Structures are given as C-alpha cells and as structure tokens.
Amino acid sequence: MRILRLLAIHLRLALSGALAYRADFLIHLFESLLEFGTGLGGLALVFSHTQTLGGWSAPEVVALTGVFFIVGGAVRFAVQPAMESLIESVRDGTLDFTLVKPVDSQVLVGLKRFEIWKLVDVLMGLAVLAVALWKLGAAVGLGDALRFAVALAAGGAIVYSFWLMLATLSFWFVRVENILVIFQSLYEAGRWPVNLYPGWLRFLLTFLVPVAFATTVPAEALSGRIGWEKILLSLGVAAGMLVLSRLFWKIGSRHYSGASA
Amino acid sequence: MTAIRVRELRKQYRVSEREAGLWSSVKSLVRRKTRTVSAVDGISFDIAPGEIVGFLGPNGAGKTTTLKMLSGLLHPSSGEIEVLGQVPWKRHADFLGRMSLVMGQRNQLVWDIPAVETFELNRAIYRIPMAQYRETLDELVDLLDLKAVMGAPVRNLSLGERMKCELTAALLHRPKVVFLDEPTIGLDVTMQRRLRDFISQYRRVHGATVLLTSHYMADVEALCRRVIVIHRGRLLFDGDLGALVGRFAAHKLISIHLATPCAGLAQYGELVSDEEGHVTLRVPKAETPRVTARLLAELPITDLTVEDPPIDEVISRVFTEGAV
C-alpha cells in the first residue's frame, strides 16, 4: 500500500516537473516520430524484397517493432532515469538519505525519477502493435494474448534486473555510465527477431544480455509460434534475475561507504 | 537506560596506494597495493536519552565515519553500537523511523521542486498520521519562519532557507535520536543562532537525543554541556565542556587594570593586549598563582581577573597538537 502511495507521489512530482518543461514534450514527440518513421520505413524496405524474414511475416515483425518500443519506452520512462539517479547519488553521497529511510532502499531508488515524456514511446509502440494485430487479424487467439502479456511482464522484469545490476556496480566502481551505454546499443539488436542472428550472437542476446526475452519472446507469443514451455522459461529467467539483482543490491549497498564529507 | 551505547568501535578502510606517474598507474592496474587506514580506532561512550552532546574533532578525525556507523550507513569493522536499543547497520525500519540524519553539506530536498513536496513525500515514507503531520509542520514552520519559502523550488532558496527546510524535512517524523553533521556550515551568524535555538527547542519539546558536530565552537558552547573529542580515530576527551578547557588549556589569561601606566610588563608573561591601563597577559597555567601574587605586590592594580582562554583557542590547540 505504502509503495503504491509513494509511486503515486513520485509520478505526480514527475508530471508536475514535466509540465513545467512543455517544450521537452514537443521535442521528444518529434524525436519519437522520427525514430518510428525510420524504423517502419526500414521494415517496408526489407519487405519490398521478401515476403518473410527468417520465418516472420511483415505484420509479425511490425508487432515486434511495437514491443521493442513499448519495452524500450518503459525503460526510458522509469528504469533508466532511476538508475542514472542512483549512480549520481552514489557519487555525490546523497544515497545516504535514501538508505536511512524506513522503506526498502531498492524500492525507493526505483521510484526516484521518471521521465514522463518518454511515455510517448510506449504509446506509439502500443499504436504500432495495434496496427500489427489488426493485420494479423484472427490469427491471435486468447491464449496467445495471455502468453504475450506474461512474456511482456517477464521481459520487463528481466530488463529491470539487468539495469539494476549494472547500476549497482557503481557501489564498487564509481563511474559506470559507460556500461549503461553498451546495454543501450545491445538493446537496439532487439528490434529484429533474434533467430536472424548467428548462433553466438543469439546466445549472447538471450542469456548474457537478455534482450531476446524482452522483445522477441513476447512478439513470438503474439504470433502463436511458441507454447507455454518457452513462457515458463521466460518466467524462470525473470525470477532468477530478480533474485540475483536483489542479492547484488544487498551486497552492493552494504559495500557502499558513501562519499565522505 | 542509554539512547546511544558505543563500545570499542572501530572502522578500517582499505585504500589503494600508488606513487605518482604514469608507470606506477600502469603497475597499479596489475597489482594494487593497499593499505589499511583506521578511521575510527576503538572509541566507547554512552549518551543518555534527551542529552545533547557536541562531537568535536579536526577534519579527518573520524567524526563523520562515526556518525555514519551510528545512523546505520556504515558497517563497523569491530565493536558494538546500540542506538535506541537497536543495532544500526541492520537498518530495521523501526530504528530508521525513529532517528534522523542531517548533513549540512548535503541535501535530501529535491532540487527542482518546492520543499513542501519533499515534506509530503517524507510523510508517506514515515507514515506520519495526517493530524500529527499538520501539527508538527505548523510548529516547525512557525519556529523557523518558513511560510514564505516552502512553496518555492528549492533551487531558488538561499543557503539558510534551504537548511531550515532540510531540518524540517528531517524532523517531521519527530525522531528520538538526531545526528547533526555540521548543520550550520556556511550560514551567517544570525542564521546560525536561529538554527541553534531551534535545535535546542526541538530537543526540549520532544525529549530527543542529539549528537552534533560543528566547526563553530559557538554552536557547541550554546547547545552542549557535554562534549566528546576525537582525534585520529581515538577518544581524546569525554566530559563537561568547562572541564575540557581546564584540562587542555596550557595558559591562563590575567587581565589587570592599572591605576598608573607601567613599563616592563612583559617580564610577567606574554603581553596579549595593552590598552590605556587595561592589560591582558598570557601566563602558563602552573605559573599563574605566582605571577598573580607578584603582580599584586609590585604593581598599582585596581582590578585583576584570571580567566581561561577562549574555547576556540583551546580546541584548536588540542587539534593541532593532539595534546592529551
């Protein structure tokens, strides 16, 4: 309950902050439109030469693009700002104030900062997904939709845990922004189905930097090409990552010594 | 009953060490030489509930490290700490909800939003009931004269206004133990006095235990009867502020009023000031009785007082010489 209240307060603060900078909204909208335009334009180009791509039809890849933007947008909306703020607060020592609060510090850190306008990406992703679904038509059953929802939630949890672990590294190595950049560029690979990539890269994108679970798997679920076993695998990976990142956080925050005054 | 109990507390850090120059930087990539530094080296003390204690020491003495261990931010290397009956580093919500940490050099207020929003946030974090929140906030706003400033974004506030808001944010949940790490740093004299009065009043009204570090002796003199002095991680003194001066002051100041101006006063002691018949001499403590007797016998004195040197001076002597 308290967590929901804290979430509501932080979102309200972020919103009032965002409304103060309305120009940001227009800039971001433009940026977002541009990115969608080039992304979908690229797809149109590819599918003008071929009917399927590694077994994926055009609407299926469009659906994947939708998922790619939904997950990416959610990360840019909530996860990335919170983790960047964590890294800053480790450096300047203000994490002290978070750690002395009687609320789980991992939760407080996660709520710290939101970039409201990045929700535009999520909304546009949803719109693209809706168009893809309309094209796919009757091919999507109720079971597919359910598997999609579960896979998406698991994918979100995996990406969150991954970010948290990277950001937690700042407890040991104070400057870690560069690692975050690496993750962002690897995430870009998620806009294509992972089975297009050569084996070693597919392995990398599935298990080392689990981008596949965040984008390909939900999109596969939607087009009915996977069953519950893969969804269970995805859930298992999500649970494992959540536990591991929690452990990371516990050890890291104990290691934190703070910027001394 | 004690509010804070510390026994043989130690904190050691491993710091990496390397010589200057590029080659040694490269070498340190492969093999890092580390050295163990004791920031806090076996200190013990007790503080009773409702007591306010000044925690003194030069930069790097281990004050902040100790405060961080007391507030649960740092894990001690060895020794015991108990604050409000709890072990701080376990960070039980019950403990964290009853204490507060204020650091003059760092802000918990969010930069871009009005302070009152941070207060609201803390209300949710500490689960302060609405009625109590209103009452405490009104009280603090009144005492600190915050009405006009708490609605403005924090970045637009002056340093003093910001510090007042920081204190308010830290005290809204009526903590039983408050750690103040240089709360008045950088503030002008009026504002320092204002905050001091406020801290003293808060402690009186809420029976809070306060541990205060400050570089301004005026803060300590005004607020604390008892002081704990640490130096290089070790406890140097724990007791009455007056006793500290008595123990560490190597000199006394003798001021005399003379009926007629006299020459050759330097033979009695170091001449601190000489203004129209009002003379102040600095004399080694052990010599004081003898010199006083001589002065009275040899000079036309109308008035004589023997005083301890200003506390600032004593403290700085303690710090620079590490004298015990």
Boltz contact constraints between the chains, C-beta under 6 A:
constraints:
  - contact:
      token1: [A, 5]
      token2: [B, 124]
      max_distance: 6.0
  - contact:
      token1: [A, 6]
      token2: [B, 124]
      max_distance: 6.0
  - contact:
      token1: [A, 9]
      token2: [B, 121]
      max_distance: 6.0
  - contact:
      token1: [A, 9]
      token2: [B, 124]
      max_distance: 6.0
  - contact:
      token1: [A, 13]
      token2: [B, 113]
      max_distance: 6.0
  - contact:
      token1: [A, 13]
      token2: [B, 117]
      max_distance: 6.0
  - contact:
      token1: [A, 17]
      token2: [B, 112]
      max_distance: 6.0
  - contact:
      token1: [A, 93]
      token2: [B, 106]
      max_distance: 6.0
  - contact:
      token1: [A, 94]
      token2: [B, 106]
      max_distance: 6.0
  - contact:
      token1: [A, 96]
      token2: [B, 73]
      max_distance: 6.0
  - contact:
      token1: [A, 97]
      token2: [B, 108]
      max_distance: 6.0
  - contact:
      token1: [A, 99]
      token2: [B, 73]
      max_distance: 6.0
  - contact:
      token1: [A, 100]
      token2: [B, 71]
      max_distance: 6.0
  - contact:
      token1: [A, 100]
      token2: [B, 96]
      max_distance: 6.0
  - contact:
      token1: [A, 100]
      token2: [B, 101]
      max_distance: 6.0
  - contact:
      token1: [A, 101]
      token2: [B, 125]
      max_distance: 6.0
  - contact:
      token1: [A, 102]
      token2: [B, 93]
      max_distance: 6.0
  - contact:
      token1: [A, 102]
      token2: [B, 96]
      max_distance: 6.0
  - contact:
      token1: [A, 102]
      token2: [B, 97]
      max_distance: 6.0
  - contact:
      token1: [A, 103]
      token2: [B, 125]
      max_distance: 6.0
  - contact:
      token1: [A, 258]
      token2: [B, 73]
      max_distance: 6.0
  - contact:
      token1: [A, 261]
      token2: [B, 64]
      max_distance: 6.0
  - contact:
      token1: [A, 261]
      token2: [B, 105]
      max_distance: 6.0
